[in-house]
Amino acid sequence: MLTFIYDSISWEEKELIKGLQSESIKLNLVNAKDNALNLTGKLDFEGPAVIRCMSSRRSLYYSYILESHGIKTINSFNTFSIAGNKVFTTSYLYKNGIKTPETSVSFSHDNALSTADNMGYPVVFKPASGSWGRMISLLENENIAETVFSMNDMVNENSYYLQKYVKRPPRDVRAIVVGDNISATIYRYSGEGWKTNLALGGKVEKAVLPESQLDILIRVAHLFDPGIIGIDAMETDEGLVVHEINSRVEFKGASKVYGNKIINDIVQYLKTLD
């Protein structure tokens, strides 16, 4: 029995459920939005649990509570907690000797302006959590920074994650990790603008990476508990720099160039846990 926890059914969830059912794996499908978790009693869950919630908070809560009851979760609470917050991700990568862009976090509007000025424009502003490139802004000067930070203030965010703009080709690298292994590597090209997110119109192609880059991606993968994650990196003159980890990695775009390989790899991995 495998428990499959979701809060929204996207292409990836549909394909995973279909793939698992084709392998005759018994599934307990749980909509996180319709299910309360008893914090002071026994949980009615069987077998390991695959957590595919769009909400990072639901993923955190489910993984922590289920693990507390001795239930294995994919991904683990540790992975969700680190990958779900860019501040934690950057600190964790740096701590473990992985090249990552120059980054600071400020906790006030004025200090963020000062930090951006000290970094030197252009600077990239990102919310600490989130996906699909939402609210990520390229700050080319202080006037733009002032506007973006004021918008950030309006949504009651009290932190300002600032990253030095990295000169790179008009693409980035995404590796999809299944278990301990890299299942696929792709280039994501910018659509209109500078962001490479496929949700914003970017395009994808298969990436055949040199051993030096693969070694870096494998090192990063092994910093996390075995599971299903995405690693995003950029090519620079100084080599590959890793800037993000995705704990609910999407792979519809990658599957356009890899076919069913990623789905099959995930299904076979989850089958070993059943």
ZAMARGU-4260 file (C-alpha; in steps of 0.2 Angstrom, whole numbers, plus 5000, padded with zeros to 4 digits):
<rodrens>
0) 5000/5000/5000 | 5006/5017/4995 | 4998/5033/5002 | 4998/5047/4989 | 4994/5064/4996
5) 4990/5079/4985 | 4980/5096/4986 | 4979/5099/4967 | 4980/5087/4953 | 4991/5093/4939
10) 4999/5083/4924 | 5012/5076/4935 | 5000/5069/4948 | 4989/5062/4935 | 5004/5053/4926
15) 5011/5046/4943 | 4994/5039/4948 | 4991/5031/4931 | 5009/5024/4931 | 5008/5017/4949
20) 4991/5009/4945 | 4998/5001/4930 | 5010/4992/4941 | 4996/4986/4952 | 5002/4996/4967
25) 4988/4998/4979 | 4985/5017/4982 | 4977/5027/4996 | 4973/5043/4988 | 4972/5058/5001
30) 4967/5075/4997 | 4976/5085/5010 | 4963/5099/5009 | 4949/5087/5014 | 4959/5077/5028
35) 4962/5083/5046 | 4977/5075/5055 | 4975/5070/5073 | 4990/5077/5082 | 4986/5068/5098
40) 4981/5051/5092 | 4984/5037/5080 | 4984/5041/5061 | 4975/5030/5049 | 4989/5029/5036
45) 4996/5013/5028 | 5013/5011/5020 | 5025/5025/5015 | 5017/5041/5009 | 5021/5051/4993
50) 5018/5070/4996 | 5014/5080/4981 | 5006/5095/4988 | 5007/5112/4979 | 5006/5120/4996
55) 5024/5120/5004 | 5015/5122/5021 | 5005/5107/5019 | 5020/5097/5013 | 5029/5102/5029
60) 5015/5098/5041 | 5011/5081/5033 | 5029/5075/5032 | 5033/5080/5050 | 5017/5073/5057
65) 5018/5057/5047 | 5037/5054/5051 | 5033/5057/5069 | 5022/5042/5068 | 5035/5032/5060
70) 5029/5033/5042 | 5041/5036/5028 | 5038/5051/5017 | 5044/5056/5000 | 5050/5068/5001
75) 5056/5069/5019 | 5052/5083/5031 | 5071/5088/5031 | 5070/5090/5012 | 5054/5100/5012
80) 5060/5111/5025 | 5076/5115/5017 | 5071/5116/4999 | 5054/5125/5003 | 5064/5141/5009
85) 5077/5149/4998 | 5086/5156/5013 | 5088/5139/5020 | 5092/5132/5003 | 5106/5144/5000
90) 5113/5143/5017 | 5113/5124/5016 | 5122/5123/4999 | 5135/5136/5005 | 5138/5126/5021
95) 5141/5110/5011 | 5154/5118/4999 | 5142/5120/4984 | 5145/5135/4973 | 5129/5146/4974
100) 5126/5164/4969 | 5131/5178/4981 | 5116/5181/4992 | 5110/5191/5007 | 5094/5192/5017
105) 5088/5208/5024 | 5075/5211/5037 | 5069/5229/5034 | 5066/5239/5018 | 5080/5252/5022
110) 5093/5238/5025 | 5087/5229/5009 | 5091/5245/4999 | 5108/5247/5007 | 5112/5228/5004
115) 5107/5229/4986 | 5118/5245/4983 | 5133/5236/4991 | 5130/5221/4980 | 5130/5232/4965
120) 5115/5232/4953 | 5108/5222/4944 | 5102/5212/4959 | 5088/5199/4959 | 5074/5199/4972
125) 5065/5183/4976 | 5052/5179/4989 | 5059/5166/5001 | 5046/5153/4996 | 5036/5151/4980
130) 5038/5144/4963 | 5034/5147/4944 | 5045/5163/4945 | 5031/5173/4954 | 5037/5189/4961
135) 5055/5187/4956 | 5061/5203/4950 | 5077/5210/4942 | 5082/5226/4951 | 5092/5236/4939
140) 5093/5252/4949 | 5088/5259/4966 | 5071/5266/4959 | 5066/5249/4954 | 5072/5241/4970
145) 5062/5254/4980 | 5046/5250/4970 | 5048/5231/4972 | 5052/5232/4991 | 5037/5243/4993
150) 5026/5230/4985 | 5034/5217/4996 | 5030/5227/5011 | 5011/5227/5006 | 5010/5208/5007
155) 5018/5208/5024 | 5034/5200/5020 | 5047/5205/5032 | 5062/5198/5023 | 5071/5202/5007
160) 5081/5189/4999 | 5093/5197/4987 | 5105/5188/4975 | 5118/5195/4964 | 5113/5194/4946
165) 5123/5180/4937 | 5129/5182/4920 | 5124/5166/4910 | 5118/5160/4894 | 5100/5163/4891
170) 5096/5146/4899 | 5098/5136/4915 | 5100/5118/4919 | 5088/5107/4928 | 5092/5090/4935
175) 5078/5078/4940 | 5083/5067/4954 | 5074/5050/4958 | 5080/5041/4973 | 5099/5044/4973
180) 5101/5045/4954 | 5099/5058/4941 | 5084/5053/4930 | 5085/5068/4917 | 5094/5084/4914
185) 5087/5098/4903 | 5091/5116/4898 | 5077/5128/4901 | 5078/5143/4889 | 5071/5160/4893
190) 5055/5165/4884 | 5051/5183/4884 | 5062/5192/4897 | 5076/5184/4907 | 5067/5170/4917
195) 5069/5152/4912 | 5053/5146/4921 | 5043/5135/4909 | 5027/5141/4917 | 5032/5158/4910
200) 5034/5153/4892 | 5052/5146/4892 | 5057/5131/4881 | 5066/5115/4885 | 5079/5104/4877
205) 5088/5088/4883 | 5105/5093/4891 | 5120/5082/4889 | 5131/5088/4902 | 5150/5085/4905
210) 5156/5074/4919 | 5162/5090/4929 | 5144/5097/4929 | 5136/5080/4933 | 5148/5077/4948
215) 5142/5094/4955 | 5123/5089/4953 | 5126/5072/4960 | 5135/5080/4975 | 5120/5091/4978
220) 5108/5076/4976 | 5117/5067/4990 | 5115/5081/5002 | 5096/5077/5003 | 5087/5061/5009
225) 5083/5050/4994 | 5067/5056/4986 | 5061/5066/4971 | 5068/5083/4968 | 5074/5095/4955
230) 5091/5104/4956 | 5092/5121/4946 | 5109/5127/4941 | 5117/5141/4930 | 5132/5140/4919
235) 5145/5153/4923 | 5163/5157/4918 | 5168/5150/4935 | 5158/5134/4932 | 5141/5128/4937
240) 5132/5137/4952 | 5117/5129/4960 | 5103/5141/4965 | 5087/5132/4969 | 5081/5115/4975
245) 5063/5109/4971 | 5055/5098/4983 | 5039/5096/4972 | 5048/5096/4955 | 5037/5097/4940
250) 5043/5087/4924 | 5030/5090/4911 | 5042/5100/4901 | 5056/5088/4903 | 5045/5074/4898
255) 5042/5082/4881 | 5061/5078/4877 | 5062/5062/4888 | 5046/5054/4885 | 5040/5042/4899
260) 5057/5039/4906 | 5055/5051/4921 | 5038/5044/4925 | 5044/5026/4924 | 5060/5030/4935
265) 5049/5037/4948 | 5036/5023/4948 | 5050/5010/4949 | 5058/5019/4963 | 5041/5021/4973
270) 5038/5003/4969 | 5053/4998/4979 | 5046/5007/4994 | 5029/4998/4993
</rodrens>
